[in-house]
Amino acid sequence: MSFSAEVKEILSKMGHFTKEIWEAELSGYLLSGNTVEWDEYFEFVTENEFNIEHLYKILFQLNVEYEPEIKGKCYIAQIHKKDVEELFEKRIQSKEEGRKNIVKGAFLGAGSMNDPEKNYHLEMIFNKEEYAEEVLKICEEFDVKMKKIKVNAKYQLYLKESDEISKFLALIGASKSVLKFEDVRVMKEMKNKVNRKVNCETANLNKTIEAAIRQIEDIQLIKKRRKFQELPQELKEVSELRLENPELSLKDLGELMTSPVRKIWDGSSF
């Protein structure tokens, strides 16, 4: 099961609510991009089983009649407008908890998020810009900074920052998902830090090896030209140490010398 499906399953199995909360969630479903609005009815379409079951539960709680249908992998619910118009309009006056559940319903209706182990991305789709704007303003009210773009003929609200995704999941009441998301995020950040450190150390090691190779070549050339004995004693000593220890850095070579020196080698002495 995908992380997105897990979040929706958790949301669909949450506890009992008041009539106002059920109405707010249903309003969110009707705002979402998986709902097509016809003259006389709303038609909600989804492939998510938990999603449609939760919608059926909401409709049952509110005594709203609907016509279920299955086409291929799609679950469909037709809801007559006359049965929900009043509660759909009431959403505008919803109190704080109701507004949160409008967002929850919109996410259940046409929202998704990527597996956080791969990348951070959460989105909700809407057929109408005014609906996207309405949900956007609710999110902003609770300090969740979603961004809006138009994709083909639909409107998308999305998040790509891990902190904002955590706040969004908390906003819609997915507490268990927040904990799991944070666990994944912490592990991912730790792995990234380790990888950066390893890459940095590898790069430094490569530089040390490349420098050592050049120095050894210089020493061998000096010896070939019989100029080695003309070098200062400290430089001769570090040169011999370099030939014996090609893997060490200059700092480490300096620690092996009989007397410390401030500058061992800069490659310009020859």
Secondary structure, DSSP 8 states (H G I E B T S, - for coil): --HHHHHHHHHHT-----HHHHHHHHHHHHHSTTEEE-SSEEEEEES-HHHHHHHHHHHHHTT---EEEEETTEEEEEEEHHHHHHHHHHGGG--HHHHHHHHHHHHHHHEEE--TTT---EEEEESSHHHHHHHHHHHHHTT---EEEEETTEEEEEE--HHHHHHHHHHTT-HHHHHHHHHHHHHHHHHHHHHHHHHHHHHHHHHHHHHHHHHHHHHHHHHHTT-GGGS-HHHHHHHHHHHH-TTS-HHHHHHHSSS--S----S---
